[in-house]
Structures are given as C-alpha cells and as structure tokens.
C-alpha cells in the first residue's frame, strides 16, 4: 500500500498549476475589457512550486553543475555557467584536495575521497580557484568559472502573478476537467525547457578537446583495474551505440570494455578489471571509443573512432619500467613495485627489532639490525655481509637494495631516474611531467629516511649494552613507518608529494598517475552535433513525461491522476520475502525487476565467468562471485535502483522499489 505522506506535495503542485491557469484566464478577461496586466503570467515548474520566490527565467533558475576532482585536476577545468548556478566539486582521487577561490571568496574544507563541496554563484564574472595542496593561484592544480549575467527583463516571479477574481476562479474551475491535462503537460514542458536552458548546452567536443581520462589502479593484483571518467559525451548517433576498447598500439591485444552510455549531462564513470587480473599497463597503451551497430555485439572495434587517447611511446617505456618490469631487478619486477614491497619488508623488520628489544634479547636485536642494513644497501652495498658475526649473511630483501649499490640502481634511485626520463621523453603529457616530479620528491624523502635507518642499525651492531639500543630502535620504527607511509606535516591527515611528507606509497600512487591516458575527441562530426540535439530533446521529453503526475479525463468527465510508478499490486515480494535472480549468459535475469520495499533480492552466478553485483552509486556491492556463488541485498527504500557488473560494465539492470 502506498504511503499517504506525499499527498500534500501533489496537492500543492496541482494547486499552483490551477492558480497559474486561473491567472491566465483572468488576464484574458482583462484584455477583453481593454485592461492589460503589467506582467506576463508564468507557469511555475512543479518542482519549484514550494518556493514562490523562485525566478522562472531559465537563465536565472537554480541549477547544479558537477565538477569531478580526478587525476589531480578539476574536470572540466574551465566552464561557463549562468548566474544562480550551484557548482558541486567531488573528490574522486585517493589523495585529499580542497577548493579555494583565488580571492578567498569561498573555501572548502579538506575533501577526502568521495567527499563533496558546493557553492552557489549569484554574480556575473570570472572566478579562478585552486587546490592549496597541489597548486596556488594561477599555477598547478587550478580551475576557472565564467559566470554569465541573467538576461535582462526576464526575472518575473510567482509573486508577480495577478490575482484572480472570484468569478474567474469559478469559471476556471468549470473548465479544469477538460484542460488540466494540457496545462500539466505544458508545465512539464516548461520545466524541461527551463532545466535544459539553465544547464550549459551539451555540445559535441571540438577536435582534440580533452573530455576525460583513463587511470590505472590496483584492485586484486598490480595495475589490473581501469577507472574511466569522461565528460561532455553527447548521445550516440541514431541507431548506433558507443563501445570502449583498450588496445595495444602494436596491434596484438584488444580488450572490449563494453557499451558506454553517457548520462543526461554527458558524464561516463566506469570501472574495468582485467578478467585474469593481469597488469593492464603491460598489455595496453591506447583507449578508444567507437560507434557500433546495436546488434550483434562487436568483437573488435570498427573504424568509426570518435574519441581516443594513447600514452606516448617514449615515455611509456619508462613508465613500464616503474610499474611493469625492469630488466635488471630480481624477477624483472617494476622499480616502483619493488620499492613498495621492500619498504613494506623494511617496516616489518623494524617491528621485529622492536620486539627483540622488548624481550631484552640483544643478539636478536643485532640480527634484525643486520637484516635492515642488508635490505637497504643491497647485495653489492659497502656494508653488506655478516654484520652480527654469527657466521651467516642474513637478508630478507631481494638483494637489489633500496639504495644504489655497485652497478645496481637500487629501487629508490631507479624509480626517480626512470620517472624523470619519462618526463623528458618526446611527447610527454602534462600528467607525466607533473607526477614524475612528485615521484622524484617522494623518492628523495624516502632515501633520507632509509639512510637514517641504515646508520642507526650500524650503530646498534656496535652496542654491548641493550639499554643503549632503546632510542635507536624507537627511531628506526618511526623512520620505517615514514618511509612507507610518509609524514603528516600539518597534522591534518594530509600525506602529500612535497618535501618531508610523501613516502613510498605516495610515490607508487603518482607513478600510476603518470600513466593516465587523456581522452580526446577525434573529430567534431555532424553526427555528434545531431547526437547533442538528441540528448537535449530526449532529456526534455523524459522530464516532461516524468516530472509531474499526468492528469487525464475519465469517460465520466472527472479528473484522475496517473500513477508515475508501478502499482504495489504489480510488484513482487515484500518484507521478509526473497526474489532470486540468476546471472546467466552475461545478463542479470530479465534486466528489470519491480519489488515491494523490504524485499531481499538474491543474485546467483550461473556463468563460468566471474561477476559482481554493484550499485551504480556504489552504495552497495558484492564480492567477486564465482560460478554458483550468491549475493543478497534487502531493498527498504522506494525508488529506481541501477546496478551493473564491475568486471563487465556492459552488464546493467534496474530494480524499481515501491
């Protein structure tokens, strides 16, 4: 059974519409008598009925624009908005950011990953802003807003509606049954047009315009996941769909990332994980979006490439040295990969040294000091060897060393050297140059801390009194934590790629950011222009259809309100009941489901391939489901729920909860 708590809202909306209609009739009557109203009556969109001071002019009506903070950039970095627009910044980076106006007219708090900040811009002008952690006014991580003035003479509000006379009200009431449907449709259309005009027009990107980026991340294994964030992507041409692909420019690898469908604002946000958890950067260097026929599902990209991006080859060589493989390391692991694993082992040995001290065991303390020195210096280091004189050389590291030793680069120097080589290579992107400098800074930080650990460990090896070890072991543990995790210089939870702060984990993060692939429009085709118009028209139609409850006239002349959601009688389940959905042939059952609030839905993977069940808004998600495994979720809140498989993003479905 539906709740009655929303009835006043519908009644209020209908009342406002009726008032608008009556006002129109009064104005016509006055015009017939030679009296013209001083202001034009305006039908207020239904979603503004509660606010009688809301401007009806599209240029000044309230709207919201979203700006993503990702890849250490504001996306889009520059945008034009009408006065009255609220801008919402959302941090999608692992690092912390903030948003500060150059003139300090607004300033966000520190934004953790997933956190947002909003500010309304009422005055026309140019607004420059920046992130204080990664930039300053005019340089580094910056953004720009151009706020346009509202159109002159179009600020009529609900307060300006002429009052209707009792006679006019009676006349209008007699005509309501036959005109309400048309009036409501007109109001919905007005709302759709207002909303559309208040938002920046979705225009197909110009050739070469960057519309987003593809970033590499770790999920279950090293660099086995993609995070794809795009903006300003118009709807695909009629009869065609977008598909995203990863390619190897050498031509021997292709991965179908699935169908791409932008939302009404042209945004796309996808995740993709390699089905075998392989290192994606090892096999791919190019991203493209093509337009394809609806059927059958393409097995390879067509020649209709509309957006693409590629890592520059000369830089990619060195980025792969950091994150994939390097010829002279043990097992040919990447330099940043080895640096991270050895830093983790360094901290583990520092903890063992602390435990040995707390056990009052000086020989064990000296053994751990030997482990630390040999791990740091590597097998060709000047101090490497049997340092505690027990007849054995002990080393839990892999022998390559964190510091340069002999003809071995060591992971720290090697990472810095190849990050800078990538930045200096022909065609290096701004992302590569920026984050290579961050790698260099964090490596320098770690090198200083690691050298201090080595020196203190050598001092411990000379001690005959365990009491002399106490300050040394304590300092070593602090330094080992700093080497791996970095230092919060300001006590505000920020670990930054700046001197004295970022450590090995920050260095690894920025090495992956070096591999970001900027995605650009290939050409500004007529199809894309048509697609933009289709997007606007489709959004207006959808808004007109669903924004307001439709009024229809029954055979007996009475007015009835059409339901905007499925009736409860048509829904399945209910509190305490369970609905089962099979994941089969890369589909979630029938793809659509209507249930009553309180129903538990259980998905079972019947495919041999692994899948997930993940809400589009990330509010809930399953683990990876192997064949035969299940996941359940209870839906208590009415509304439309969209979900997908993170492994196969083209697998999507919806649930309507009533």
N, C-alpha and C positions, 0 to 999 in steps of 0.2 A: 504494500500500500504506500502511495506517495505521501510524503510529509506535507503538511499544510503551512509550514513556516514561511514558504516563499510567496504565498498568495498576496500579501500586501505589496510586494515588489511588482508583480504583474499588474495588480490593480492600479498602482501608482503610474506605471508606464502607460497603461491604457488611458488613465485619466488625463495625463499630459497630452497624449495624442488627440483625445477628444477636445481638450481645451484649444489645441492648435487648430483643429478643424473648425470649431466654433468661431475662433478669431478670424479665420479666413472668410467664413460666411458673413460675419459682421462687417468686415472690410468691404466685401462685395456690396452689401446692403448700403453702406455709407457712400460707396462710389456711385451707386444708382441714384442716390439723393444729392449727388454733387459734392459730397464730403469725402476727401481723400485722407487716409491715415498718414501720419507723418513718418512712419517707419514701416518697412515691409515685414509682414508676419513671417516667422521662421519656424519650421517644424523641428523641434529638438530631437536628435537621435535618442533612441530608447536607453542607451547606456549612459546618457547624460541627464536623464530625467530627474534624478535625485539632486542635481546641482543646478539651480535655476539661475546661477550667475555665469555658467559656462558659456564662453563665446561660441557662436555657431559658425563663424567663419572658418573654413578649412585651414587657412594659413595660421590661425591662432589657436585652433582646437588642440587640446592636450594630446601629445603622442609620446612614444617611447622609442628610443634608438639604443641598440645594444652594441657595445664595443668589447671585443674579446682581447684579453691580455694574454698573448701566447708567443712563444719563441722570443721572449724579451722584446716584444713590440706591441704597440696598440694597433689592433686590426679592426677597421681601417684606421690608418694613421692620420688621414685628413678627411673631413666630411663636412658637408653643408646641410644645415638644419634650419627650420623655421623657428622664430621666437616662440616660446611656450613649450618647447620640446624638453623632455627629461631624458638625459643620457645615463645609461647604466653600464658601468665597466665591470667585467667579471674576470677574475684571475684564473687562467687555465694552465699556468705554469706550475712546476713543482717549487720554484723559488717564490719568495714573497715580494710583493710590489706595493706601491701606493700611487695615487693620482693627485698631483698638486698643480694648481694654476700658477703660471709664471708670476702673476701679480698677487698671489696668495688669496684670491677671492674665494677659493674653495680648496679644501684639503681632505683627502680621505684618511681613514686610519690605515694601519698596515693590513693588507689583504692577503690572507692565506689562500692556498689553492681552493677554488670553488667559491670564495667569498666575493661579494659584490658591493659596489658603491654607486649611488645615484646622485645627480644634481640637475636641477631644472634651470634652463637658460631663458630668461624673460627679455633680455635686452639684446638688440642687434649689435654686432661687432665681431671681431676676431679674437678667439680665445686660444692661447697657447698653453700647453701644460706638459708635465714630465713626471717620471718616476725618480724620486730622490735617491733610491738605492742604485739605480743604473743609469743615471743621467743628471742633467742640470738644465736650467733654462737655455733652450736653443741648441743643446747638443746631447748626444747619447740617446736614451730612450725617451722620445718626445712624441707629442700628438698635437693636432690642430683642429679647432672647430670654427666654422664660419657660420655665424648666426644671422639669418636674414630677418628684416623687419616685416611685420604683418602688412597685408595690403590695406591701403587707405580706404576708409568709408565702409568697412565690412565687419565692424565689431558689434552688430546687433545682437542683443542677448534676449533671454527669455523675459527679462524684466521689461523689455520694450514692447511686448505683445499688448495690443489694445484689448481692453476689457469687453467681454460680450454682454449684450443686454439680455434680460430675462426672455424677451420674445425670441431673440436669435437663438438662445440656448434651447428653447422649446422646439424651434424649427429644426435645429441641427439634430436634436435627439430623435426626431421623427425620421431623419434620413440616415441615421447611423448604421442601421442594419444593412442597407444596400451599398454604403460607401466605405465601410470600415476596412474591408479587405484591401481596397485600392489605396486608402490612406496609409495603412500599415506598411504595405509594400513600398509606397513612396518614401515613407520614413526610413525604412530599412535601406532603400537605395541611397537616400540622403546620407545615412550613417556610413554606408560603404564608401561613397564618394568622399565624404569628409575624412574618413580614416585614411583612404588611399592618398588624398591630396596632402594630408598632414605629414605623411611619411615621405622621405626622399624618393623620387621616382626610380624604379628599378630599371636601369638602362644597361644594355649589354656592354660589358667591359670593352675598352678600346684595345687594339692590338698591342701586346706587350704589357698591359696592365696586370700587376700582381693582384690576385684575388684571394690568396691564402698560402698555406704551407703544409708540407707533409713532414712530420717529425718521427724519428726513430726512438724507440724506448725499449727497455727490458720488461718482459712480462714473466713468462715461466723460464726463459733462458735469455742469453745475451742478445740484445738488439733484435728480438723476434716479433716486435709489435710496431705498428704504424698508428699515429694519431693524425687524422686528416681534418683540417679546419679550413673551410672556404667561405667567402662572402660574395655577394653581388652576382650569384649564379642565376641567370634567368631560367624560366621553364624551358624544357627541351622542345624542339620544333614539333609540330603536329605529326603524330604517327611515329615518332621516334622517342628513344629514351637514352639517358646518359649511362655509360658504364665507365668505371675507373679501372685502371690497369697499372701494374708495376712491370717495368721492362728492364732488360739488360741491353745496353746500347750495342753490345757485341752481337746481339740477336739470338742468344741461345737460352734465354729464360723469359717466361711471361707468366704473370700471376693475375687472374681475374679477381678484382676486389669486389665485384658485384655492382648492381644497379645503384645509381646515385640520384636521389630525388631531393632537390632543394626545397626548403620551406617557403612560405609566402614572402619572407624577407630575403630570400635568395641564399640562406645560410645552409651549409652542409657540415655536419660533425660526425665523423666515423672513426671506428677503431678496427684494425685488422691485425690478426696474429697469424704467423705462418703455421699451417696445419701440422708441420713436423717440428715446430719450434726452432727452425733453423735461423741463422743470422741473416736477416733480410739484406743488410748492407753488403754482405759478401756476394750476393747474387743479383742485386738490382741497383740501378743508379738513375732510373728515369720513371716519371709518373705522367700518365696521360689520361684525359677524359675524352671519350669518343661518343658520337651519337650512333645508335644501333637500331635495327628493326625490333619491334616488340617481340617477335617470335620468328625463329627459335632463339634460345639463349645463345649468345655468341661464344665461341670457343677461343677466338683470337680477336684482337682489336681491328676494326675497319680502318680505312684511310681517312675517315671523317673525324680527324682530331680537332677538337675545339679549344682545349686547354692542356697545357703540358708544363713540365719542369724537369730539369736534369742537373745533376751535380757536375761541375766542371771536372773533366778528366784529370788534369794535372794536380788539382787539389785532392781529388778523390783517392789518388794513390796513397797520399799521406794520411788521410782520414781513415782509410782501411788499415794502415799501419797502427793506428791508435786503437781501433775498435774491432778489428777482424783478425789480422795476422801480421806478424813481423818475422822476417826470415831467420834472425839470429837468437830469438828468445827460445827458452825451453818449450817444446811442443808447438813452437811458432805462434804463440798466442799474441794478441794485440798488446801494445805497450800500455795503454790505459787499463786494459783488462788485467794485465799482470800487476800493474801498480796497485790496483784496488785489492786484489787477492793478497798481495804481500803486505799491504798496510793492515788488512784485517788480521793476518797472522802475527804481525808485529804487536798489535794490541793484545792478542791472545797470550803471547809470550810475556808481555809486561804484566798481565794479570797473574800468570804463573809465578813470576818473580815476586810479586806482592804476597802471594800465598806462601811461598817458601820463606819469606822474611817473617810473616806472621807465625810460621811454625818454628821460628828460631833455628832454621837449618841453613847455615852459611854455605856448605858445599852445594846445596840445591840452588841457593841464590846465585852462586858463581856459575853454575851450569846454565841457568836461564840468561845470565849476562852474556855468556858465550853465544847462545842461540841468537840473541839480539844483534850482537856485533856482526856475526857471520851472515845473518839475513840482510842486514843493511848494506854491508860492504860487498857482498857477492864473493864468488869463489876466487876471484883474482884481486881481492882487496888487500891493502898493505897489512892489515891486522888479522886477516882471515886465518883460522887454524885452531889448534888445540889450546885454547886460551886459559882454561882452568887446569891444564896439565894433568888430565886424568887418562891420557893415552888415546883419546878419541876426539875426532873433529865432529862437533855436533852442529847441525844446521837444519832447521825446519823450513827454511826458504827453498827456493828452486835453484839458487846458485847464480842467477843473473844479477841480483843485487838491486837495491833501490837507488844507490848512488853509483856514479860511474866508477868502474874498476877495470884496470888494464885496458884491453881492447873491447870491453863490454860497455855499452852505453849506460846500462842501468835503467830501470823503469822511469825514474823521475826525469833525468836529463833527456832520455829518449822521447818521452811524451812531450816535453817542452819543445825539443828540436823539431819534431815532425808536425806539431801543431803550427809552429811558425813557418815551416816550409809550405804547409798547405795554404797559409795566409798570403805568402809571397808568390805562389804559383799563378800562372796566367789564368785569367777568368775567375779568380777567387771572388765569391759573393761577399756582400757586406756582413752577412751572418757568419761566414767562415772567418773573416778578419776580426770581427768583434769577439767571438767566442774563443778564437785561438789566443787572443790576448788574455782572456780570462783563464785559459788553461795555463799559460805561462806564469801568471801571477800566483795561482794556487799551487803550482809545482814549486815555485820559489818558496812559498810558505812552508810546504811540506818538507822541502830539502833542509831548511833551517831547523825544523823540529826534529827531523830524523838524525841530523848530525849531532844535535844536543843529546839525543838518546844514546847514540854510539859513544860519545865522550863520557857520559855518566856510567855507562856499562863498563867501559875500560877502567874507570876509577874503582868501581865495585870489585873488579877482579884483583885489585891490589890490596884489598882490605883484609885484615886479620881479626877485626872486631865487628860483629854483626850490628852493634849499635851504630856504627858509622854508616851503615847501609841505609838507615831509616829515611833520611831526607832524600837520598839519591833514588831509592825505589819509588818514593811518592812522586817525585818529579818526573820520573820515567813514565809512570802510568798516566799522568796528566798530559805529557807530551805525546804519548801514543794515541790517546783519545783525540788530541788536537790534530795529529797527523791524518787520522781517518776522517773525523767529523768536522774539523775546523773550529773556529772560536767565535762566539757571540760577543763582538766588541762592545756593543752598546747595551747589552742586557735586555734586548727587545725581541729575542728569538730569531734574529737575522744572522744567517751564515752567508756571506757574500763573497763574490770573486774579487776581493780587494786585498791589498797587503795586510797581513796579520789576521785574516778572517778565514777564507775558504781553504779547505783541505782536500784530500784525495777524492772524497765522494763528490764534492763540488766540481772538481776538475773533470771527473768522469761525466757528470751531467752536462758540462759545457762542451766536452768533446762530442757528445751526441748532438748537441745543438748546432755544432759545426756542420753536421750532416743534413740539416734542414733543407728540403727541396722547395724553393719558391715556385708557386704555380701561377702561370701567366696565360692570358687569352692569346690564342694563336691568331685569330683574325676577327674583326668586327663584322660578321656576316649579316646579310639581310634576315637569315633565319633566326639569328639571335635577337634582332630587333623585333621581329614578329613574336618571338618567344616572350620577350619582355612585355609586350602588349597583352599576350595571352595570360601571363601571370597576373597582371593588373586586373584584367577582365574576370579571370577565374576567382580572384580574391574578392572582387566586388560582388560577384554572383553568389559566392558561398556566404559572404557576410549578409547579403540581402535575404538569403534563404534562411539562415540560422540565427541572425541577431535578435529577431523579435518573434514572439509567438504569432503565428499567422491567424487571421480572422477569416472565417468562411461563413457563408449564409446558408442555413439549412433550408429544406423544402418548405418548412412552415414559416420561414421569414425570420427566425431567431438567429442570433449570432452565436457561433460556437468557436472555441479556441482549439486549434490543432495542437496535439502533443508534439514536442520537439525531441523527445527521447522515446525509446521503445516502452510500451506499457509493461507494468510489472507482470501481467499475466503471460507475456511472451518471453519473459526471462527465465533462465534455468537456475536451479539450485536455491540457495537461501542459507540463513545462519545454521551452521553445523553440518551442511551438506557439501559434497565434493563433486567436482566436474573433472573428468580426465581428458587430457589432450595428448594425442600421440604426435611425436616429432618423427615424421616419415617422409622419405624422398625429398628431403631438404625443405619441408613445409611444416608449419605449426597447425596440424589438423586442417580445418577448412579455412583458417586465416582470420575468421571473425567469430566472436562469441558474445552473447548478451546474458548477463547473470544478475542475480539479486545481490545486494550488499550483504556481506557476511559469508559469501561462498568461498570455499577453498578450491583452487584450481591446481591440479597436479599434472605436470608435463613428464612424459616418459620418452626417452630417446630410443627409437626403434631403428635408427640408421646405424650403419657401421662407422660412419664418421662422427667425431665428437661435436657437440653443440653446446651453446649456453642459452639461457632464457634471461634477457636483460631488459629492464625498462629503459625507454628512450631517455628519460630524465635521470637515469642512474639511481633512482630511489630504492631499487632492489635488483638483485641479480643472483643467478645460480652459480655454482662452481662449474667447471667443465664437466659435462655429462657424457660419459662413455655409453656405449650401447647397453640398454637395459637399466640405466640409472635414471632416477626421477628427482624432480624438484617441485615443491609445493609453496603456494603463497595464498594468504587469505585477503580478499579484497573487501574492505569495510567502507571505503569512501566512494560515493557515486561519482561517475564521470567517465570520460573516454581515456583508456589506457593504451598506449602504443608500446610495443616491445619488439625486440629483434634478437638475432644470434650474433654475438660479437665475433665469432670465428668466420661466419658467412653473413656479412652485413646486408646482403640482398634478401635474406630470410626475415620477413617482417610480418606482424599480425597485430590485431587490435582486440580489446575487450571493452564492452560497454557495461558499466556497472550502474544498476538502477535501484 
